[in-house]
Amino acid sequence: MAQPWRVVWITGASTGIGAEVARQLAADGVIVAISARSAEKLKAAADANSNLKPYPLDVTDAAAVTDCFASIERDLGPVDLVLAAAGTYSPVSLDDFSPAPFRTMYEINFLGVVNVLTAVLPAFRQRRKGHISWIASVAGYRGLPKAAAYGPTKAALINLGESLRPELEADGVAVSVVNPGFVKTPLTAQNDFEMPFLMEVDEAARRTIAGLASGRFEVAYPSRFVTILKIARLLPYRIYFALIRSAVLKR
Ligand SMILES: NC(=O)c1ccc[n+]([C@@H]2O[C@H](COP(=O)([O-])OP(=O)(O)OC[C@H]3O[C@@H](n4cnc5c(N)ncnc54)[C@H](OP(=O)(O)O)[C@@H]3O)[C@@H](O)[C@H]2O)c1
């Protein structure tokens, strides 16, 4: 299928949603710069499709992110779309409570996106062109058990998009946020509970690409799960906590 972008940059593109979005875009003829820490996985993907161009990167290294974006534009030309998909998750245990997972998830999930924005915005604003998007999560809608470190980073990412979208729109730059439900990837493979509405990664990637092309601010899926969670977001705390206790904590 013809896509509206010539060059796309994806972080978190070695596995999971980022890798599959990259693979599908490359199959459609888009040139995709793929970044993550695992250089070998990126190389293997690039060996399978020459439209995939590996740019190994740790998104927590702000200077490296800026250098990486400059190299991509120098090698491949102006980037039309950036998808910041790099992220990590580990459950918070009350028996083992410490700042470490909070710091790690904040550094990768939230500041990693801020580093990408810092690298990309000067060029996009100067050209009055470009689309920057990042993967948050439906886990950012409301607090969820075990997600005390992960959830706040995703809530912050949604808020970041709401904050930046109007001003950047005035500068000709598009901003959007992708909020997936449960998708079958290495990140969710560690979950020991039944994940409602679990989606295959190829379907998640298709929905992500279609949503990004639509120009909507929020790209969220699967729709039934998203609707349930958006209704849950409106519930008073008394009812919300009662539901969480019966649905999640009894497991
Ligand atoms: N799967 C789900 O159900 C789900 C639901 C909602 C939101 N999400 C979000 O979707 C995004 C992708 O997740 P996924 O499920 O596809 O997980 P995944 O398969 O674990 O992919 C995570 C990607 O991020 C990269 N990454 C991690 N830390 C990095 C760092 N410091 N610098 C650069 N790259 C880094 C990983 O590669 P390296 O390890 O090689 O660096 C990998 O490519 C994440 O932001 C996640 O929070 C996932």
The ligand as a Tripos MOL2 file, in Angstrom:
@<TRIPOS>MOLECULE
LIG
   48    52     1     0     0
SMALL
NO_CHARGES

@<TRIPOS>ATOM
      1 N1          3.0860   -4.6620   24.1440 N.am      1 LIG1
      2 C1          2.1110   -3.9940   24.7240 C.2       1 LIG1
      3 O1          1.0880   -4.5780   25.1430 O.2       1 LIG1
      4 C2          2.1790   -2.4980   24.8370 C.ar      1 LIG1
      5 C3          1.0000   -1.8320   25.2520 C.ar      1 LIG1
      6 C4          1.0410   -0.4490   25.3650 C.ar      1 LIG1
      7 C5          2.1930    0.2430   25.0850 C.ar      1 LIG1
      8 N2          3.3280   -0.4390   24.7090 N.ar      1 LIG1
      9 C6          4.5080    0.3540   24.4330 C.3       1 LIG1
     10 O2          4.8990    0.1070   23.0970 O.3       1 LIG1
     11 C7          6.3040    0.3390   22.9820 C.3       1 LIG1
     12 C8          6.9410   -0.8900   22.3290 C.3       1 LIG1
     13 O3          6.7570   -1.9670   23.2110 O.3       1 LIG1
     14 P1          6.7440   -3.4900   22.7450 P.3       1 LIG1
     15 O4          5.5950   -4.1240   23.3950 O.co2     1 LIG1
     16 O5          6.9120   -3.5570   21.2930 O.co2     1 LIG1
     17 O6          8.0240   -3.9920   23.5550 O.3       1 LIG1
     18 P2          9.4130   -4.6410   23.1230 P.3       1 LIG1
     19 O7          9.2130   -5.7020   22.1190 O.co2     1 LIG1
     20 O8         10.0720   -4.9640   24.4150 O.co2     1 LIG1
     21 O9         10.1630   -3.4330   22.3900 O.3       1 LIG1
     22 C9         10.7820   -2.4090   23.0850 C.3       1 LIG1
     23 C10        11.7860   -1.7760   22.1500 C.3       1 LIG1
     24 O10        12.3850   -0.6630   22.8230 O.3       1 LIG1
     25 C11        13.8100   -0.7990   22.6730 C.3       1 LIG1
     26 N3         14.4550   -0.1370   23.7970 N.ar      1 LIG1
     27 C12        14.3270   -0.3890   25.1190 C.ar      1 LIG1
     28 N4         15.1210    0.4320   25.8190 N.ar      1 LIG1
     29 C13        15.7760    1.2060   24.9190 C.ar      1 LIG1
     30 C14        16.7400    2.2360   25.0170 C.ar      1 LIG1
     31 N5         17.2170    2.6430   26.2180 N.pl3     1 LIG1
     32 N6         17.1800    2.8270   23.8820 N.ar      1 LIG1
     33 C15        16.7310    2.4280   22.6770 C.ar      1 LIG1
     34 N7         15.8170    1.4590   22.5170 N.ar      1 LIG1
     35 C16        15.3550    0.8580   23.6260 C.ar      1 LIG1
     36 C17        14.0490   -2.3090   22.6360 C.3       1 LIG1
     37 O11        15.2620   -2.6330   21.9740 O.3       1 LIG1
     38 P3         16.6890   -2.8440   22.6820 P.3       1 LIG1
     39 O12        16.4560   -3.6520   23.9120 O.co2     1 LIG1
     40 O13        17.4470   -3.5270   21.6020 O.co2     1 LIG1
     41 O14        17.2170   -1.4780   22.9680 O.co2     1 LIG1
     42 C18        12.8980   -2.7200   21.7360 C.3       1 LIG1
     43 O15        13.2260   -2.4690   20.3870 O.3       1 LIG1
     44 C19         6.8220    0.6100   24.3860 C.3       1 LIG1
     45 O16         6.9050    2.0080   24.5760 O.3       1 LIG1
     46 C20         5.7320    0.0280   25.2820 C.3       1 LIG1
     47 O17         5.6890    0.6520   26.5330 O.3       1 LIG1
     48 C21         3.3450   -1.7920   24.5720 C.ar      1 LIG1
@<TRIPOS>BOND
     1     1     2 1
     2     2     3 2
     3     2     4 1
     4     4     5 ar
     5     4    48 ar
     6     5     6 ar
     7     6     7 ar
     8     7     8 ar
     9     8     9 1
    10     8    48 ar
    11     9    10 1
    12     9    46 1
    13    10    11 1
    14    11    12 1
    15    11    44 1
    16    12    13 1
    17    13    14 1
    18    14    15 2
    19    14    16 1
    20    14    17 1
    21    17    18 1
    22    18    19 2
    23    18    20 1
    24    18    21 1
    25    21    22 1
    26    22    23 1
    27    23    24 1
    28    23    42 1
    29    24    25 1
    30    25    26 1
    31    25    36 1
    32    26    27 ar
    33    26    35 ar
    34    27    28 ar
    35    28    29 ar
    36    29    30 ar
    37    29    35 ar
    38    30    31 1
    39    30    32 ar
    40    32    33 ar
    41    33    34 ar
    42    34    35 ar
    43    36    37 1
    44    36    42 1
    45    37    38 1
    46    38    39 2
    47    38    40 1
    48    38    41 1
    49    42    43 1
    50    44    45 1
    51    44    46 1
    52    46    47 1
@<TRIPOS>SUBSTRUCTURE
     1 LIG1         1 GROUP 0 **** ****
